[in-house]
Amino acid sequence: MNKGDLVKAVAEKAGLTLAQAKGAVDAAINAVAESLKAGEKVVIPGVVTIATEERAARTGINPRTKEKIQIPAKKVVKFKAGSQLI
């Protein structure tokens, strides 16, 4: 399912026009993104938990040259499926 399919499904199930459904989907996506950027966890009970995590810097190996490289620290997004998805 892509974003267009999601908009159509929301429009059908909620009785909205495609424009209204697109606005609702965009608003939901933006709200999740803003919460994650602020360091907050997003929980939709039974469906998904989304949170950011700080990954420490580490040393890796370039598989092509076998040369050691330094991988910088970064933030990553973690997803945990809820019971309704499994």
C-alpha positions as CSV (number, residue, x, y, z in Angstrom):
1,M,0.0,0.0,0.0
2,N,1.4,3.4,-0.9
3,K,0.2,6.8,0.3
4,G,-2.3,7.2,-2.6
5,D,-3.9,3.8,-1.6
6,L,-4.0,4.9,2.0
7,V,-5.8,8.1,1.1
8,K,-8.4,6.2,-0.9
9,A,-8.9,3.7,1.9
10,V,-9.4,6.5,4.5
11,A,-11.8,8.3,2.2
12,E,-13.9,5.2,1.7
13,K,-14.0,4.1,5.3
14,A,-14.5,7.5,6.8
15,G,-16.9,8.8,4.2
16,L,-14.6,11.7,3.2
17,T,-13.7,13.2,-0.1
18,L,-10.3,12.4,-1.5
19,A,-9.1,15.9,-0.7
20,Q,-10.3,15.7,2.9
21,A,-8.7,12.2,3.3
22,K,-5.4,13.5,1.9
23,G,-5.5,16.3,4.4
24,A,-6.1,13.9,7.2
25,V,-3.4,11.5,6.2
26,D,-0.9,14.4,5.7
27,A,-1.8,15.8,9.1
28,A,-1.3,12.4,10.8
29,I,2.1,11.9,9.1
30,N,3.2,15.4,10.0
31,A,2.1,15.0,13.6
32,V,4.1,11.7,13.9
33,A,7.2,13.3,12.3
34,E,7.1,16.3,14.6
35,S,6.8,14.1,17.7
36,L,9.7,12.0,16.6
37,K,11.8,15.1,15.9
38,A,11.0,16.3,19.4
39,G,12.3,13.0,20.9
40,E,8.8,11.8,21.8
41,K,7.6,8.2,21.4
42,V,4.5,7.6,19.2
43,V,2.2,4.8,20.4
44,I,-0.9,3.5,18.6
45,P,-2.1,0.8,21.0
46,G,-2.2,-2.6,19.4
47,V,-0.8,-1.3,16.1
48,V,2.7,0.2,16.4
49,T,5.2,1.9,18.6
50,I,7.6,4.3,16.9
51,A,10.5,5.9,18.8
52,T,13.9,7.4,18.0
53,E,17.1,6.0,19.4
54,E,20.7,7.4,19.5
55,R,23.1,5.0,17.8
56,A,26.7,5.4,19.1
57,A,29.7,5.9,16.9
58,R,31.5,2.7,16.0
59,T,34.2,1.3,13.8
60,G,33.1,-0.7,10.7
61,I,34.8,-2.4,7.8
62,N,34.5,-1.5,4.2
63,P,33.5,-4.9,2.6
64,R,35.1,-4.0,-0.7
65,T,38.6,-2.9,0.6
66,K,38.5,-4.4,4.1
67,E,39.6,-1.0,5.3
68,K,38.5,0.1,8.8
69,I,36.2,3.1,8.7
70,Q,34.7,5.2,11.5
71,I,30.8,5.3,11.4
72,P,29.5,8.5,13.1
73,A,26.8,8.5,15.8
74,K,23.3,9.1,14.5
75,K,19.6,9.0,15.4
76,V,17.6,6.1,14.0
77,V,13.8,5.3,14.0
78,K,12.7,2.1,15.7
79,F,9.4,0.4,14.9
80,K,7.7,-2.2,17.1
81,A,4.7,-4.0,15.7
82,G,1.6,-4.2,17.9
83,S,-0.5,-7.4,18.6
84,Q,-3.0,-6.5,15.8
85,L,-0.3,-6.6,13.1
86,I,1.1,-10.0,14.0
